Amino acid sequence: MATRKTISLDPNFKEFIALLNSERVRYLLLGGYAVNYYGYH
């Protein structure tokens, strides 16, 4: 079973991501949020 990571997000950004997910929009995280989520190798 896949595990989910939790990162701290600004409430406005979190709402925006939730809206994208509710509309099944495909998106790609870039920059600091992506590094925070995926880590730096």
Contacts in CASP RR format, 6 or more apart in sequence:
PFRMAT RR
TARGET T0000
AUTHOR 0000-0000-0000
METHOD contacts of the structure
MODEL  1
MATRKTISLDPNFKEFIALLNSERVRYLLLGGYAVNYYGYH
5 37 0 8 1.000
7 33 0 8 1.000
7 36 0 8 1.000
7 37 0 8 1.000
9 17 0 8 1.000
9 33 0 8 1.000
13 33 0 8 1.000
17 27 0 8 1.000
20 27 0 8 1.000
28 34 0 8 1.000
29 37 0 8 1.000
END
